[in-house]
Amino acid sequence: MYIKKITLCEYVNEQFEPVNKKNIFYSTDLSIQVLVQLNEIRQDTFIRFHWFKFHNGEEQIVGIYEIPIIGKKGISPRHAIAGIDIPMLMEEEPNGLSEKWSILIEIENQVEKRYFELSILQN
């Protein structure tokens, strides 16, 4: 298993530590970031992040981002980070923001999914 741990947070610091871990994000937060801690992986592989929002009870794809994991074998743990900038998202969809979201993380043949919410209310 490549994925060791998945953490949703507002941002990740330079030491790959999550800051403000949460599953409910607010319009006043900076971003939604997903920190993935990986066990030893095959050299030069990819991790894919599939972002979904719920609309009328159905999941709709927002985007798929592929990040190369480049480096020497034997380095563990490794980290991958993906995120959405909340202020930018608010600009793009000021009235149609979905409250329920999910992210599917895929590396090699392992797939993990996490759910979170985005509230336009003040925290």
Buried (B, 14 or more C-beta within 10 A) or exposed (E): EBBBEBBBBBBBEEEEEBEEEBEEBBBEBBBBBBBBBBEEBEEEBEBBBBBBBBEEEEBEEBEEEEBEBEEEEEEEEBBBBBBBEBEEBBEEEEEEBBEBBBBBBBBEEEEBEBEBBBBEEEE
